[in-house]
């Protein structure tokens, strides 16, 4: 099977640029609960990390696919977790009627013998979690469980020797240990730990391989603990988002009411309890930010096709999957938003004020457009000033770069729409206006 990139004649990279305005939100925070920030252009800016963005977009696409919605409807997606032993054990119990305790011990032993390292067994809450997150197809646990059940007798015999050898490896070694060993038994720690049976190793490696999981082909994965399990170079590049102006932050004081206290006071029953019924049940502070953010991401179309072919797809299937994945990538970039504090800030309802998409033979990051921070006192509302600036920058760069297409622009903001119409009427708008997310792709 060839893993070389299939012939792809179009521009290799799809570049996306987006402006969005948020008010009183906290989509990502540091270890102290404070908003993340960077210094750029001589001033502090709020920042939404690429990790937060990528997870939001990946989960958004996965949920849509699993719900039968969008371009990836019905296609396989991945799960990134430390719980593959537990997932496999639950599949053994639910689908093959195993005792859960036996299932957990077996699943852990198989994955551990494969090369995955587990947490300290003395710590009950994490004993059966791998030390690293493993990004694998969602059905990997079911596939591993099916193989374990089919080869139950052989694996039970192997596991008895394996667990005994592992236990012995943790005991004292040497002359003293040999002297205390029962007659006829090997001294603790001298037993050779048996390798995982070849058929089982192959089956588990196949289950954990990227296979046809579209989001692994898009976002890539790195699994150093198992040399035979292929790593995947991601086809998506994501930049940290930052405000186009100087950061603005407030520390909001909040007071949470105690319903029981208020009910007693409302019904004049507070004399029944000697507790203090005055004041709130809990108080505190939370940081909130507002601002207009610039976001950027790039899709490497050739890398995506290479990943899909390497996972075992035929060229026609890889091409169809790549086209669908590109559509979903654009949709997720526009619609997804990190869910931190979503219930108390309604942040996930945010719509971008401007989306610019274009193709090129290399990626193009327009972050430098906002090195000089927008001053709303002088430039007007940040979202509108930023829209004018980035559209002018794109036209300026494209006039000097033959490897960039004119692209398309989409807005959900009426004032930005007027700006686009004004630029189009004057002949200063290079990109063509799109009415829907689907139209952002050529």
GIFENVEN-V923636 format. One record per pair of residues at least 24 apart in sequence whose C-alpha atoms are under 7 Angstrom apart, sorted by sequence separation. I is the first residue (numbers start at 1). GAP is how many residues later the second one is. D is the distance in whole Angstrom. If there is no record, write none. Layout:
((I | GAP | D) (I | GAP | D))
//
This chain:
((165 | 24 | 7) (205 | 24 | 6) (256 | 24 | 6) (257 | 24 | 5) (369 | 24 | 7) (406 | 24 | 6) (407 | 24 | 5) (408 | 24 | 5) (409 | 24 | 5) (410 | 24 | 5) (255 | 25 | 6) (256 | 25 | 6) (257 | 25 | 7) (406 | 25 | 5) (407 | 25 | 6) (408 | 25 | 6) (409 | 25 | 6) (410 | 25 | 6) (165 | 26 | 5) (256 | 26 | 5) (408 | 26 | 6) (165 | 27 | 6) (166 | 27 | 7) (255 | 27 | 6) (256 | 27 | 6) (165 | 28 | 5) (255 | 28 | 4) (254 | 29 | 6) (255 | 29 | 7) (254 | 30 | 6) (353 | 30 | 7) (162 | 31 | 6) (253 | 31 | 6) (254 | 31 | 6) (409 | 31 | 7) (162 | 32 | 6) (253 | 32 | 4) (384 | 32 | 6) (408 | 32 | 6) (252 | 33 | 5) (253 | 33 | 7) (354 | 33 | 7) (251 | 34 | 6) (252 | 34 | 5) (251 | 35 | 5) (252 | 35 | 6) (395 | 35 | 6) (251 | 36 | 4) (252 | 36 | 7) (250 | 37 | 6) (251 | 37 | 6) (249 | 38 | 7) (250 | 38 | 5) (249 | 39 | 6) (250 | 39 | 7) (249 | 40 | 5) (248 | 41 | 6) (249 | 41 | 7) (86 | 42 | 7) (248 | 42 | 6) (361 | 42 | 6) (85 | 43 | 6) (360 | 43 | 5) (360 | 44 | 5) (359 | 45 | 6) (360 | 45 | 6) (83 | 46 | 5) (359 | 46 | 5) (82 | 47 | 5) (83 | 47 | 7) (358 | 47 | 6) (82 | 48 | 5) (243 | 48 | 6) (244 | 48 | 6) (358 | 48 | 6) (359 | 48 | 7) (82 | 49 | 7) (243 | 49 | 5) (244 | 49 | 6) (358 | 49 | 4) (82 | 50 | 6) (91 | 50 | 7) (243 | 50 | 4) (244 | 50 | 6) (357 | 50 | 5) (358 | 50 | 6) (82 | 51 | 5) (91 | 51 | 6) (242 | 51 | 5) (243 | 51 | 6) (357 | 51 | 5) (81 | 52 | 5) (82 | 52 | 6) (241 | 52 | 6) (242 | 52 | 6) (356 | 52 | 6) (357 | 52 | 6) (80 | 53 | 6) (81 | 53 | 5) (88 | 53 | 4) (92 | 53 | 5) (241 | 53 | 6) (356 | 53 | 5) (80 | 54 | 5) (81 | 54 | 7) (87 | 54 | 6) (88 | 54 | 6) (91 | 54 | 6) (241 | 54 | 5) (355 | 54 | 5) (356 | 54 | 7) (80 | 55 | 4) (240 | 55 | 7) (354 | 55 | 7) (355 | 55 | 5) (79 | 56 | 6) (80 | 56 | 6) (88 | 56 | 7) (239 | 56 | 7) (354 | 56 | 6) (355 | 56 | 6) (78 | 57 | 6) (79 | 57 | 6) (84 | 57 | 6) (88 | 57 | 5) (239 | 57 | 6) (354 | 57 | 5) (78 | 58 | 5) (79 | 58 | 6) (238 | 58 | 6) (239 | 58 | 6) (353 | 58 | 5) (78 | 59 | 4) (79 | 59 | 5) (238 | 59 | 4) (352 | 59 | 7) (353 | 59 | 5) (77 | 60 | 6) (78 | 60 | 5) (144 | 60 | 6) (237 | 60 | 5) (238 | 60 | 7) (352 | 60 | 6) (353 | 60 | 5) (77 | 61 | 6) (237 | 61 | 5) (351 | 61 | 7) (236 | 62 | 6) (237 | 62 | 7) (144 | 63 | 6) (236 | 63 | 5) (353 | 63 | 7) (143 | 64 | 6) (235 | 64 | 6) (236 | 64 | 6) (235 | 65 | 5) (298 | 65 | 7) (140 | 67 | 5) (140 | 68 | 6) (235 | 68 | 5) (235 | 69 | 5) (296 | 69 | 7) (137 | 71 | 7) (136 | 72 | 5) (136 | 73 | 7) (137 | 73 | 6) (136 | 74 | 6) (232 | 75 | 7) (137 | 76 | 6) (113 | 82 | 7) (114 | 82 | 7) (113 | 83 | 6) (357 | 83 | 6) (110 | 86 | 7) (135 | 86 | 6) (218 | 86 | 6) (114 | 87 | 7) (217 | 87 | 6) (134 | 89 | 7) (217 | 90 | 5) (292 | 90 | 6) (217 | 91 | 6) (292 | 91 | 6) (212 | 96 | 7) (212 | 99 | 6) (211 | 100 | 5) (210 | 101 | 6) (211 | 101 | 7) (331 | 106 | 6) (116 | 109 | 6) (115 | 110 | 6) (116 | 110 | 7) (115 | 111 | 6) (327 | 111 | 7) (244 | 126 | 6) (246 | 127 | 6) (245 | 128 | 5) (244 | 129 | 6) (245 | 129 | 5) (244 | 130 | 6) (245 | 130 | 7) (78 | 135 | 6) (76 | 136 | 6) (77 | 136 | 4) (76 | 137 | 5) (77 | 137 | 6) (78 | 137 | 6) (76 | 138 | 6) (77 | 138 | 6) (78 | 138 | 6) (58 | 157 | 7) (50 | 188 | 6) (50 | 189 | 5) (50 | 190 | 5) (49 | 191 | 5) (48 | 192 | 6) (49 | 192 | 6) (47 | 193 | 7) (48 | 193 | 5) (47 | 194 | 6) (48 | 194 | 6) (47 | 195 | 4) (46 | 196 | 6) (47 | 196 | 7) (45 | 197 | 6) (46 | 197 | 6) (45 | 198 | 5) (45 | 200 | 7) (45 | 201 | 5) (46 | 201 | 5) (44 | 202 | 6) (45 | 202 | 5) (43 | 203 | 6) (44 | 203 | 6) (35 | 252 | 7) (72 | 252 | 6) (34 | 253 | 6) (71 | 253 | 5) (72 | 253 | 7) (71 | 254 | 7) (71 | 256 | 6) (72 | 256 | 7) (71 | 257 | 6) (70 | 258 | 7) (26 | 262 | 5) (25 | 263 | 5) (26 | 263 | 6) (24 | 264 | 5) (25 | 264 | 5) (24 | 265 | 5) (25 | 265 | 7) (23 | 266 | 7) (24 | 266 | 5) (23 | 267 | 4) (61 | 267 | 7) (22 | 268 | 5) (23 | 268 | 7) (22 | 269 | 6) (21 | 270 | 6) (22 | 270 | 6) (21 | 271 | 4) (61 | 271 | 6) (20 | 272 | 5) (21 | 272 | 6) (60 | 272 | 6) (19 | 273 | 7) (20 | 273 | 5) (19 | 274 | 6) (20 | 274 | 7) (19 | 275 | 5) (57 | 275 | 5) (18 | 276 | 6) (19 | 276 | 6) (57 | 276 | 6) (60 | 276 | 6) (18 | 277 | 5) (17 | 278 | 6) (18 | 278 | 6) (17 | 279 | 5) (57 | 279 | 5) (16 | 280 | 6) (17 | 280 | 7) (56 | 280 | 6) (16 | 281 | 5) (56 | 281 | 6) (15 | 282 | 6) (16 | 282 | 6) (56 | 282 | 5) (15 | 283 | 5) (14 | 284 | 6) (15 | 284 | 7) (53 | 284 | 7) (13 | 285 | 7) (14 | 285 | 5) (53 | 285 | 6) (13 | 286 | 6) (14 | 286 | 7) (52 | 286 | 6) (13 | 287 | 5) (12 | 288 | 6) (13 | 288 | 6) (12 | 289 | 5) (12 | 290 | 6) (8 | 294 | 7) (5 | 297 | 6) (6 | 299 | 7) (5 | 300 | 6) (6 | 300 | 7) (5 | 301 | 5) (4 | 302 | 6) (3 | 303 | 6) (3 | 306 | 6) (3 | 307 | 5) (6 | 309 | 7) (27 | 311 | 6) (27 | 312 | 7) (28 | 312 | 6) (27 | 313 | 5) (26 | 314 | 7) (27 | 314 | 7) (26 | 315 | 6) (25 | 320 | 6) (24 | 321 | 7) (25 | 322 | 6) (22 | 328 | 7) (41 | 330 | 5) (20 | 331 | 7) (40 | 331 | 6) (41 | 331 | 6) (20 | 332 | 4) (41 | 332 | 7) (19 | 333 | 6) (20 | 333 | 5) (18 | 334 | 7) (19 | 334 | 6) (19 | 335 | 5) (18 | 336 | 6) (19 | 336 | 7) (18 | 337 | 4) (17 | 338 | 6) (18 | 338 | 6) (17 | 339 | 5) (16 | 340 | 6) (17 | 340 | 6) (16 | 341 | 5) (15 | 342 | 6) (16 | 342 | 7) (15 | 343 | 5) (14 | 344 | 6) (15 | 344 | 6) (14 | 345 | 5) (13 | 346 | 6) (14 | 346 | 7) (13 | 347 | 5) (11 | 348 | 6) (12 | 348 | 6) (13 | 348 | 6) (15 | 348 | 6) (11 | 349 | 5) (12 | 349 | 5) (13 | 349 | 6) (15 | 349 | 7) (11 | 350 | 5) (13 | 350 | 6) (21 | 362 | 7))
//
